[in-house]
């Protein structure tokens, strides 16, 4: 997210739309990856119903990510 838009709800709205479209398409769950050591993203996603399911190591970055999944049904 561009620095000027952080905290304005744009990311949450985009996530709402992605979840809505996935559910409307009959998808049972949705997943994403996020840096596991990020200062706020993992907790933001947990607050929205996502659960960490497995690590997602990145060989080309200095950090690893984690897979988070949310049931849409």
PyMOL commands that set and color helices and strands:
alter all, ss='L'
color gray80, all
select helices_A, chain A and resi 3-5+10-24+41-47
alter helices_A, ss='H'
color red, helices_A
select strands_A, chain A and resi 29-35+51-56+65-71
alter strands_A, ss='S'
color yellow, strands_A
deselect
rebuild
show_as cartoon
